[in-house]
Amino acid sequence: MNRQDKNWAPKHGLEHHGFRNMGRVYWTLNTPALYERIVRRREGLVAHLGPVVVRTGDHTGRSPNDKIIVHEPSSADHIWWGSVNRPFDEQHYTQLYSRLLAYIQGKDIFVQDCRVGAHPDYQLPIRIITEDAWQSLFARNMFIQVRDRSQLLDHVPEFRVLCFPRFHAIPEIDHTNSETFIVVNFGEKTILIGGTAYGGEIKKSIFTILNYVLPRTAVLSMHCSANVGERGDTALFFGLSGTGKTSLSADPDRALIGDDEHGWSDDGIFNFEGGCYAKVIRLSPEAEPHIYECTRRFGTVLENVAIDTDTRRLDLDDDSLTENTRACYPITHLPNAVRGGRGEHPKNVVLLTCDAFSIFPPVAKLTPEQAMYHFLSGYTAKVAGTERGIDEPQATFSSCFGAPFMALPPTVYADMFGERIRKHGTKCWLINTGWIGGPYGVGHRIDIASTRAIVDAALSGKLDDVPMVQDPNFGFQVPTTCPGIDDKLLRPREAWQDPADYDRMAQELAGRFGENLKQFEGHMAEDIRNGGPQPS
């Protein structure tokens, strides 16, 4: 018989998932209880002032090449199949799931029953099942907690995640890409994760589910952060890793709705999550005070952060394990968090790019068509040192600023995005947090203080009436002046030693945008196409 706490075990137990003959089952343990088990099981160390530090092994980031989606009847006709969403045979899924159930027998199991979606009309009950206590704490921090015991007892999950890092696939038998797997089955409403302990796989698996479910209920799911000013003006920040999305949205003068995933419904914005998952390498207490303080709080999970095992002091500058050090903490750790997780329809949308080619200005105003074009493009640039084999800047495009998590065709999200910004008169801005004064290796990256000043000017309306000029390559409007910023920064061409080199590189980058959009031929509305660079 399973050893369980019968007072906490819900009516909808693990037998509904095919589990048999487990060891001890820990149901929705609170944070102190999980700390005790993390320490007792030697899963992590408690650092100075209370955060817990864990290691994720070989995988210190997501494994996009190991994510697959089961090709099954209920979802097959809706998925955007391709290099991102790769199909997996139903029979192979059944076999892998059976082997996982055999692996689980006799093992202790941690379960977190929680919810996603701050809007009650679109909230989904979920269940996260793990073999590690720290990953259960990760889930407790990341999603919305169910605090009422009677609701926990009646909890019936709509979707479930099974995360067992020490269970490895056998590619020759299981038909996976490697020993690591992230398998999404929309029909069974189940995600299987094995061979990786990286907490982000749990978080992004649920996001993938929401990106499939919510647009079909007329809710736009978005990979963005959101905050709100004193006047109730909501702003959204879209951007790929390294563009400053989390840092810029964590503005001490504005309240944070959420740092990563949101829905846009008919009555406004709502956070999907109950926590934050911030990159903390070389975190500055001056530039990012609120996030920095969260690395010093009880309840925070720190992944792959360096720690002195004697003094238990952290070294946030140490990248010996990975550049992708992370902190997972409840959003309530932040003093300026919006507790309800909701906001009005956004007054402003900010699309962030880290342009290493020094072509884009630090800020530009977009028409709705241009905003849809750049939303669908999802452009940024990778620079040397960010990934193995990159020796010079490379243009990178990720549709909707989150292609790895978008289950439906990207044009579905882009069309919904365009409809909403037009309906609500949302102002859209393109902000470059990358290089100025010349490309990577010649110029320098714009400092975060200057970018904050630009964002403040855009959100506060200070740029609404300033004179603007049209960019000859991309067509967007560029302010000629911005409060608190040297006007010369707004004219990137003049900062190049040879303006002809700038013109050549600008045309080359515009061509890369065009090449990227070819994948959407036959699916893309004409107004999106018109929002991009026009042939000269």
Buried (B, 14 or more C-beta within 10 A) or exposed (E): EBEBEEEBBBEBBBEEBEBEEBEEBBBBBEBEBBBEBBBEEEBBBBBEBEBBBBBBEEBBBBBEEBBBBBBBEEBBEBBBEEEBBBBBEBEBBEBBBEBBBEBBEEBBBBBBBBBBBBBEEBBBBBBBBBBBBBBBBBBBBBBBBBEEEEEBBBBEBBBBBBBBBEBBBEEEEBBBBEBBBBBBBBBBBBBBBBBBBBBBBBBBBBBBBBBBBBBEEEBBBBBBBBBBBEEEBBBBBBBBBBBBBBBBBBBEEBBBBBBBBBBBBEEBBBBBBBBBBBBBBEBEEEBBBBBBBBBBBBBBBBBBBBBEEEEBEBEBEBBEBBBBBBBBBBBEBBEBBBEEBBBEBBBBBBBBBBBBBBBBBBBBBBBBBBBBBBBBBBBBBBBBEBEEEEEEBBBBBBBBBBBBBBBBBBBBBBBBBBEBBBEEEBBBBBBBBBBBBBBBEEBEBBEBEBBBBBBBBBBBEBBEEBEBEEBEBBBBBBBEBBEEBEEEBBBBBEBBEEEEBBBEBBBEBBEBBBEBBEBBEEBBBEBBBBBBBEEE
